[in-house]
Amino acid sequence: MKRRTLIQWIAALPAVLPFARLRVFAQPRELTPEAVAFLHEIAPTVLPASIAAAQLRTAVEKFVVWTRGYREGVALAHGYGHPRLQKSGASPVPVYLAQLSSLEADARARGGRWSALDPEARRALLDAAFVKAGVRNLPPRPLGQHVVADLMAHFFRSSEANDLCYHAAINREVCRPIQITTRRPAPMS
């Protein structure tokens, strides 16, 4: 084997091996079952009271599915007027886990489980957590600042929340033919 061929093989080796996955190998990639259960406890505090328990459960599960499907370094948007390509950052799951454990510890310090606290105490804990995380507004999409703000953004920016707001089957994020867009949406039952 020639020396040049050997050097080419050695230079090509990092492209074949999965070194990118090794740097985040120790970080959690998914929310734990305890964290998901705690999100289910928090959801009635931050999501509309007018939706049923099954819809609350579905909203949290869709958010959990979003966290599982999160990929780092994916191109987000660089449309008209945006010359720079933006890519998704690191997975927010490790930060989410720390924030949920902090909220749970704060709830225990106030007297027990999250669901046992009165609504004002829950809101006060969330306000303090949002201030600590620097959340000032509802983000346009989950940005990783705070898990509860991202849960809210995931729900309130969804097609289901839009339909709930207008009490009509608008299906904003669903692909549909142009003929349907000229008709008034059917009311929700």
Residue, then its C-alpha position, 0 to 999 in steps of 0.5 A: m500500500k502506498r503512503r498516499t493511499l494510507i493518508q487518504w484512508i486516515a483522512a477519510l476515517p472521521a467522515v465515516l465514524p459517528f464522532a458527532r454523536l459521542r459529544v452528547f452521549a452522556q446527555p439525556r435525549e428524552l424526557t423521563p417518565e417522571a418529567v412527563a408525568f409532571l408536565h401532565e400536572i402542570a398542563p391544567t395550570v397553563l393551558p385553557a381550562s375550556i379544553a377537556a382532560a383528554q385534550l390536555r393529555t394529547a397536547v402534552e403528548k404532542f409536545v413530548v413527541w416534539t422533544r423526541g423528534y428534535r434534531e440538532g443542526v437542522a436548517l430552520a429558515h432562510g427565506y426571502g430577506h433572511p440571507r443567513l441560514q439558521k440552524s436548530g441548536a442543541s437539544p433542550v431536553p437536559v435544560y427541560l429536565a433541570q427546569l422541571s425538577s426545579l419546579e417540582a422542588d419549589a412546589r414541595a417547598r411550598g407544601g407538596r405536589w404541584s396539583a395540591l397547590d392553589p392556583e395563585a401559588r402555582r402562578a407565582l412559581l411559574d412567574a419566578a421560573f419565567v423571570k429566571a429563564g428570561v421569558r418575557n413573551l410567548p415564543p413563536r415556537p419552542l425555543g428552549q428558554h423554559v419548558v412550560a413556555d415551550l409547552m404553551a407555545h407548542f399548543f397555542r401556535s398549533s392548528e388545534a388551538n386556532d380551531l378552539c379559539y374560533h370554534a370552527a374547523i379551520n385546520r390552519e396547518v393542514c394542507r387542503p385544496i384552494q376551493i375549501t379556503t374560499r368557504r366558511p369553516a364548519p363549526m366545531s361540534 
